[in-house]
Amino acid sequence: MQVCAGPNKPRRGTRMMATRASPSFVDVVVVVVVVVMRLSQQPLPGTFTLNITRVKPFRQVVNGIGMVKKRPGVPDWSDECPEFDVPEDSITDIDGPFDWTASEQGLVISIYFAGYLVGMFPSGYLADRFDTKFVLLTCVLLNGILTILVPITAKQLYVLYTIRFLTGFVSAANLPIVNVLLGTWVVYEEKSTWVGIIYAGTSLGTVISILTSGLILHYVGWEAIFYIHGTTPLIWCIVFYIFFAGCPENQKYITEHERAFIVNSYGHRAPGSAQMKVPWKSIFTSVPFLALIATNTLGNFCWYFLLTQLPLYMNKILRYDITSNAAIVCTPYLVNAFTNPLIGRILDWGRKKGFWSQTVARKIAVFISTIPASIFLVIIAYIGCARVTSTVLLTLSIIVCGAIFVGHLCNQNDLAPNYAGILMGITNTPGTISAFILPPIVGALVSEGHTIARWRIAFWITIVAQVLAFVIFAIFGSAKIQPWNYPEPEVENWDVDDGQPQQGQRERQQETKT
């Protein structure tokens, strides 16, 4: 069970009146551990882990382009944009060793997300109920080992499917553990800011993966990508094991002032939360939580579409070669590393100033991640061969889609810090469906050749999902800590779900905050 414990358990709903001093050691540790973790772990999300779970899909697409043989009689790229003047000597035309169809290539990518989907709820439950440090360490270690095994097993397609599935399964712990650690380490007043900083590792990891994958593929070979990117998580595990503790109560590298500031903050995830009964009935009858499930399911479409399919679109339709493709695609993710913390900071600032509540802040973030991107994708779908315009709009789409991290992907921690891992496991299981189904859908659409009209269908699937996500969250979403975050162990069960005398007081206490 959860090993974190502390002699001074804070009272729920109270706040530490002391002000935070200048950034302490814990601030540095949080940033360094989180970012390094996100840079080193293999794929898609220390204090926190997350990324590279998102990095792997892009790397797989780039790798896939270089691993697959061309199929006779099937156009390998669109000839609808003949005005593109691409010098012959600038084209990186790699004929890979594997004779895979477009559907098989898509499945190599999407099978990872199948494992990710299956592993999401179990990992969320484990993250909440057991030692988060041990769960995370185990998953990252296995992730690195499985990544190294990819080139060894690639000649047997079904063995490769198995390796990719298992990699996705162990990677599923990333997001739930991030949410658990958010409630454990981050104070309520700074939540959006720190979420933006933490998830900057996702963007930075993607940039590094983009830049290195194309170069390694061109100069060394596709196998080296997996060997190199599979080794970095193993190095990270050593650093993480030495310096990180699962909760501030047990962290020896912070001051007592910092420890008190965190554990006495409003909404802090207490060490004893792992022993609390899970209020299943309350969870699945909560309107804000049901809305969050729908938002996760639909709101991830744009992010996963751009993450997994953008390199293919730019290579086959816009006719970028792999090297220039990688250089261009990395730009929006690099910008994301700075815009996400900025958005988070603005959301926290506006809430502190009383301009909006925490709920409105989350809805603003969901709007940013859905509606502008949908508009950009509509334009891209119909402007055809406008290469520069399409590139700019695709870049802007990725930048605004990055707001999902300070929007619905941290809302689980808003609703119930004590069950954040379980809630993420539940919501992000359907939330991963888009990553799983989009590659084979696109593969089926372009099985007879890449055309703008066929890609337009994929764009519209993403657009409709994004708009629905915003409408649902705008109407039913919330960032208030729910009453069932504090169940009475002897009362909360499937038959008795009411009668908690302190719930009204807790709700009134947090009304001014959320």
C-alpha positions in Angstrom: 0.0 0.0 0.0 0.9 3.6 -0.1 4.1 4.1 1.9 3.9 7.9 2.3 3.1 8.9 5.8 3.5 11.9 8.0 3.0 12.6 11.7 1.2 15.9 11.1 -1.8 15.0 8.8 -3.3 18.3 7.6 -6.9 19.1 8.2 -8.9 19.0 4.9 -9.9 22.3 3.5 -7.4 24.4 5.5 -4.8 26.6 4.1 -1.3 27.5 5.2 -1.3 31.2 5.9 2.4 31.6 5.5 3.5 32.9 2.1 5.8 31.0 -0.2 9.5 32.0 0.0 11.7 32.2 -3.0 11.9 29.0 -5.1 13.3 26.3 -2.9 15.0 23.1 -3.6 11.7 21.3 -4.1 10.8 23.7 -7.0 14.1 22.9 -8.7 13.7 19.2 -8.1 10.1 19.2 -9.4 11.1 20.9 -12.7 14.3 19.0 -13.3 12.8 15.6 -12.5 9.6 16.2 -14.4 11.3 17.6 -17.5 14.1 15.0 -17.6 11.6 12.2 -17.1 9.5 13.5 -20.0 12.6 13.8 -22.1 13.9 10.4 -21.3 10.9 8.1 -21.1 9.6 6.4 -24.2 6.5 7.4 -25.5 3.1 8.7 -24.6 2.6 11.3 -20.6 10.0 13.5 -10.7 7.8 14.8 -9.8 6.1 13.9 -12.8 6.1 11.7 -15.7 4.5 12.0 -18.9 5.9 12.4 -22.0 7.4 10.5 -24.1 4.5 8.5 -24.1 3.4 11.1 -26.5 6.8 11.2 -28.2 6.7 7.7 -29.4 3.8 8.0 -31.8 5.6 10.6 -33.8 8.8 8.6 -33.8 6.9 5.6 -34.9 5.5 7.4 -37.9 8.9 8.7 -39.0 10.4 5.2 -38.4 7.5 3.7 -40.3 8.1 5.8 -43.4 11.7 4.5 -43.4 10.9 0.9 -42.6 8.3 0.2 -45.2 8.8 -0.8 -48.8 7.0 0.9 -51.6 4.0 -1.1 -53.0 4.0 -1.5 -56.8 1.0 0.1 -58.4 0.0 2.2 -55.4 0.9 5.9 -55.5 3.2 6.6 -52.6 2.4 10.3 -52.5 -0.1 12.7 -54.0 0.5 14.1 -57.4 -2.1 16.8 -56.9 0.4 19.5 -56.1 2.8 19.5 -59.1 3.8 23.1 -58.5 5.9 22.1 -55.6 9.5 22.5 -56.8 11.4 19.9 -54.8 14.9 19.4 -56.0 15.7 15.7 -56.6 18.9 15.9 -54.5 16.9 17.2 -51.5 14.5 14.3 -51.3 15.2 11.6 -48.7 13.7 8.6 -50.5 14.2 5.7 -48.1 13.1 2.2 -49.2 12.8 0.3 -46.0 13.2 -3.5 -45.5 9.6 -4.4 -44.6 6.9 -5.1 -47.1 4.0 -3.7 -45.0 0.7 -2.4 -46.3 -0.6 1.0 -45.2 -3.0 -0.8 -42.8 -0.2 -2.8 -41.3 1.9 0.2 -40.9 -1.0 2.0 -39.2 -1.5 -1.0 -36.9 2.2 -0.9 -35.9 1.5 2.6 -34.6 -2.0 2.1 -33.2 -1.3 -1.3 -31.4 0.8 0.7 -29.0 -2.3 2.7 -28.1 -4.4 -0.5 -27.8 -2.0 -1.5 -25.0 -2.1 2.0 -23.6 -5.9 1.9 -23.6 -6.1 -1.5 -21.9 -3.5 -0.5 -19.2 -5.0 2.9 -18.4 -7.5 1.9 -15.7 -5.3 -0.8 -14.0 -2.4 1.7 -13.8 -4.7 4.4 -12.5 -5.9 2.2 -9.8 -2.4 1.1 -8.9 -1.2 4.7 -8.9 -3.9 5.6 -6.3 -3.7 2.6 -4.1 0.0 1.8 -4.0 3.4 3.4 -3.9 3.4 5.7 -6.9 7.2 5.9 -7.0 7.5 2.1 -7.3 4.7 1.9 -9.9 6.3 4.6 -12.0 9.8 3.2 -11.7 8.7 -0.2 -12.8 6.7 1.0 -15.8 9.5 3.3 -17.1 12.1 0.5 -16.7 9.9 -2.0 -18.7 9.2 0.7 -21.2 12.9 1.2 -22.0 13.6 -2.5 -22.3 10.6 -3.1 -24.6 11.7 -0.2 -26.8 15.1 -1.7 -27.3 13.5 -5.0 -28.3 11.6 -3.5 -31.3 14.4 -3.8 -33.9 15.1 -7.4 -32.7 11.5 -8.4 -33.2 10.6 -6.3 -36.2 11.0 -9.1 -38.8 8.2 -11.0 -37.2 5.2 -8.7 -37.6 3.0 -10.3 -35.0 5.8 -10.4 -32.5 6.3 -6.7 -33.1 2.6 -6.2 -32.5 3.0 -7.9 -29.1 6.0 -5.8 -28.1 4.2 -2.6 -29.1 1.1 -3.6 -27.2 3.1 -4.3 -24.1 5.0 -1.0 -24.4 1.7 0.8 -24.6 0.4 -1.1 -21.6 3.3 -0.1 -19.3 3.3 3.4 -20.6 -0.3 3.9 -19.4 0.8 4.7 -15.9 2.2 8.0 -16.9 -0.9 10.2 -16.9 -2.6 8.7 -13.8 0.7 9.1 -11.8 1.1 12.6 -12.9 -2.4 13.4 -11.6 -1.7 11.6 -8.3 1.5 13.6 -7.9 -0.2 16.9 -8.8 -2.5 16.4 -5.8 0.4 15.4 -3.6 3.0 18.0 -4.5 1.3 21.0 -6.1 -0.7 23.6 -4.1 -4.1 24.6 -5.3 -3.3 28.2 -6.0 -0.5 27.2 -8.4 -2.0 24.2 -10.1 -2.4 25.5 -13.6 1.0 27.0 -13.7 2.7 23.8 -12.6 0.6 21.7 -14.9 1.9 23.8 -17.8 5.5 23.5 -16.6 5.2 19.7 -16.1 3.7 19.0 -19.4 6.3 21.2 -21.1 8.3 18.0 -20.9 5.9 16.4 -23.3 6.6 19.1 -25.9 10.4 19.2 -25.3 10.6 15.4 -25.5 8.7 15.5 -28.8 11.1 18.1 -30.2 14.1 16.0 -29.2 12.5 12.9 -30.7 11.6 14.7 -33.9 15.1 16.1 -34.4 17.0 13.0 -33.5 14.8 10.4 -35.2 15.1 11.9 -38.7 18.9 12.3 -38.4 19.4 8.9 -36.9 17.2 7.4 -39.6 19.1 9.1 -42.4 22.7 8.6 -41.1 22.6 5.4 -39.1 19.4 3.5 -39.7 16.0 3.0 -38.2 17.2 0.4 -35.6 19.4 2.9 -33.9 16.4 5.1 -33.1 15.0 2.4 -30.8 18.3 1.5 -29.2 19.1 5.1 -28.3 15.6 6.2 -27.3 15.2 2.9 -25.3 18.4 3.6 -23.3 17.4 7.0 -22.0 14.6 5.8 -19.7 17.0 3.4 -18.0 19.3 6.3 -17.2 16.4 8.3 -15.9 15.3 5.4 -13.6 18.6 5.7 -11.7 18.3 9.4 -11.1 14.6 9.1 -10.1 15.3 6.3 -7.6 18.0 8.3 -5.8 16.4 11.7 -5.6 12.6 11.4 -5.6 10.1 10.5 -2.9 6.4 9.8 -3.6 5.1 12.6 -1.3 6.5 15.7 0.5 6.1 14.0 3.9 8.9 11.6 3.0 11.1 13.9 0.8 14.4 14.6 2.5 15.6 17.2 0.0 13.1 20.0 1.0 12.9 22.4 3.9 10.4 22.1 6.7 8.8 25.4 5.6 8.2 24.1 2.1 6.9 20.8 3.4 4.4 22.6 5.7 3.4 24.9 2.8 2.5 21.9 0.6 0.8 19.6 3.1 -1.3 22.3 4.7 -2.5 23.7 1.3 -6.2 23.5 0.2 -7.0 20.3 -1.6 -3.8 18.5 -0.7 -3.9 14.8 -1.3 -3.4 13.4 2.2 -1.1 10.3 2.8 -4.1 8.3 4.1 -6.1 8.7 0.8 -4.9 5.3 -0.4 -6.8 3.6 2.4 -10.1 5.5 1.7 -12.9 3.6 0.1 -13.5 4.4 -3.6 -17.0 6.0 -3.9 -17.8 4.2 -7.2 -21.5 5.1 -7.2 -20.8 8.8 -6.5 -18.2 8.8 -9.2 -20.3 7.3 -11.9 -23.4 9.5 -11.1 -21.4 12.7 -11.0 -22.4 15.0 -13.9 -19.0 16.9 -14.0 -17.2 13.6 -14.1 -19.4 12.1 -16.9 -18.8 15.3 -18.9 -15.1 14.9 -18.3 -15.3 11.3 -19.8 -16.9 12.7 -22.9 -14.5 15.6 -23.2 -11.5 13.3 -22.8 -12.9 10.9 -25.5 -13.6 13.6 -28.0 -11.1 16.3 -27.0 -8.0 14.2 -27.7 -8.8 13.7 -31.4 -6.9 16.7 -32.6 -3.8 16.1 -30.5 -3.5 12.5 -31.5 -4.4 13.2 -35.1 -1.6 15.8 -35.4 0.8 13.7 -33.3 0.4 10.5 -35.3 -0.6 11.6 -38.8 0.9 15.0 -39.4 4.3 13.7 -40.5 2.6 11.4 -43.0 0.4 14.2 -44.3 3.4 16.6 -44.7 5.4 13.8 -46.4 2.7 12.5 -48.8 0.6 15.5 -49.5 2.7 18.6 -48.9 5.8 16.7 -50.2 8.3 17.5 -47.5 11.1 15.1 -47.3 11.7 13.4 -44.0 14.6 15.6 -42.9 12.8 19.0 -43.6 9.6 17.4 -42.4 11.1 16.8 -38.9 12.6 20.3 -38.7 9.3 21.9 -39.5 7.1 19.7 -37.3 9.3 20.3 -34.2 8.7 24.0 -34.2 5.1 24.0 -32.8 6.1 21.5 -30.0 9.0 23.7 -29.1 6.6 26.7 -28.9 4.3 24.6 -26.8 7.0 24.1 -24.2 6.7 27.9 -23.5 3.0 28.6 -24.2 1.6 25.9 -21.9 3.3 27.3 -18.8 2.3 30.8 -19.9 -1.4 29.8 -20.3 -1.3 28.1 -17.0 0.2 31.1 -15.3 -2.5 33.4 -16.9 -5.2 31.1 -15.7 -3.9 31.1 -12.1 -3.4 34.9 -12.2 -6.9 35.5 -13.4 -8.4 33.3 -10.8 -6.4 34.9 -8.0 -7.5 38.3 -9.2 -11.1 37.2 -9.2 -11.6 37.6 -13.0 -12.7 34.0 -13.3 -13.2 30.8 -11.2 -11.2 27.6 -11.5 -14.1 26.1 -13.5 -14.1 29.0 -16.0 -10.3 28.7 -16.2 -10.6 25.0 -17.3 -13.3 25.9 -19.8 -11.1 28.6 -21.3 -8.3 26.0 -21.7 -10.7 23.5 -23.3 -12.0 26.3 -25.7 -8.4 27.1 -26.7 -7.6 23.5 -27.4 -10.6 22.7 -29.5 -12.3 25.6 -31.4 -9.3 27.5 -32.9 -7.7 24.2 -34.0 -11.0 23.1 -35.6 -11.1 26.3 -37.6 -7.5 25.9 -38.8 -8.2 22.3 -39.8 -11.3 23.3 -41.9 -9.2 25.8 -43.8 -6.3 23.3 -44.3 -8.8 20.7 -45.6 -9.9 23.0 -48.5 -6.9 25.1 -49.5 -5.3 22.2 -51.2 -1.7 22.8 -52.3 -1.1 26.1 -50.4 2.0 24.7 -48.8 3.1 27.6 -46.8 -0.4 28.4 -45.5 -1.0 24.8 -44.6 2.3 24.6 -42.7 1.5 27.7 -40.7 -2.0 26.6 -39.8 -0.8 23.1 -38.9 1.8 24.7 -36.6 -0.8 26.9 -35.0 -3.1 23.9 -34.6 -0.5 22.0 -32.6 0.2 25.0 -30.4 -3.4 25.6 -29.4 -4.1 21.9 -29.0 -1.4 21.8 -26.4 -3.8 23.6 -24.1 -5.4 20.1 -23.4 -2.8 19.7 -20.7 -4.0 22.7 -18.7 -7.6 21.9 -19.6 -9.4 18.5 -19.4 -6.2 16.5 -18.8 -5.8 17.9 -15.3 -9.5 18.3 -14.5 -9.5 14.9 -12.7 -7.3 16.4 -10.0 -9.7 19.3 -9.7 -12.7 17.1 -9.1 -11.1 14.7 -6.6 -7.4 14.9 -5.7 -7.8 11.8 -3.5 -8.9 9.7 -6.5 -7.0 11.5 -9.3 -5.2 8.4 -10.5 -8.4 6.3 -10.7 -10.3 9.1 -12.4 -7.6 9.5 -15.0 -7.6 5.8 -15.6 -11.3 5.9 -16.2 -11.5 9.0 -18.3 -8.4 8.4 -20.4 -9.3 4.9 -21.3 -11.9 6.1 -23.9 -9.7 9.2 -24.3 -7.1 7.0 -25.9 -9.5 5.6 -28.5 -8.7 8.3 -31.0 -5.0 7.4 -30.9 -5.9 3.8 -31.5 -8.4 4.2 -34.3 -7.0 7.2 -36.3 -3.9 5.5 -37.8 -5.9 2.5 -39.2 -8.7 4.9 -40.4 -6.2 7.0 -42.3 -4.5 3.9 -43.5 -7.8 2.6 -44.9 -8.6 6.0 -46.5 -5.3 6.2 -48.3 -4.9 2.5 -49.1 -5.4 3.2 -52.8 -3.2 6.3 -52.7 -2.8 9.6 -50.9 -5.2 12.3 -52.2 -6.4 15.6 -50.7 -10.0 14.4 -50.8 -9.3 11.3 -48.8 -7.3 13.2 -46.2 -10.2 15.7 -46.0 -12.4 13.0 -44.5 -9.8 12.4 -41.7 -9.7 16.1 -41.0 -13.5 16.3 -40.7 -13.6 13.4 -38.2 -11.2 15.3 -36.0 -13.1 18.6 -36.4 -16.5 17.2 -35.4 -15.0 15.5 -32.3 -13.3 18.7 -31.2 -16.4 20.8 -31.4 -18.5 18.3 -29.5 -15.9 18.1 -26.8 -16.0 21.9 -26.2 -19.9 22.0 -26.2 -20.1 19.2 -23.6 -17.5 20.6 -21.2 -18.8 24.2 -21.6 -22.3 23.1 -20.4 -21.5 20.4 -17.9 -17.9 20.7 -16.9 -16.7 21.8 -13.5 -13.4 22.3 -11.5 -14.9 22.2 -8.0 -13.7 19.5 -5.6 -16.6 17.1 -5.5 -18.2 16.1 -2.1 -17.3 12.4 -2.8 -13.6 13.4 -2.7 -14.0 13.0 1.1 -16.1 9.8 1.6 -16.6 8.5 5.1 -15.0 5.0 5.0 -17.7 3.5 7.2 -20.6 5.0 5.2 -19.7 5.3 1.6 -20.8 2.2 -0.4 -23.1 1.2 -3.2 -26.2 1.4 -1.0 -25.5 4.4 1.2 -24.1 7.4 -0.6 -25.3 10.3 1.4 -25.3 11.7 4.9 -21.8 13.1 5.2 -22.3 16.0 7.7 -19.2 17.9 6.7 -19.8 18.0 3.0 -21.8 21.2 3.0 -19.1 23.0 5.0 -16.4 21.8 2.6 -18.4 22.9 -0.4 -19.0 26.4 1.1 -15.3 26.6 2.0 -14.2 26.0 -1.5 -16.9 28.0 -3.2 -14.7 31.1 -3.4 -11.8 29.1 -4.9 -13.6 27.2 -7.7 
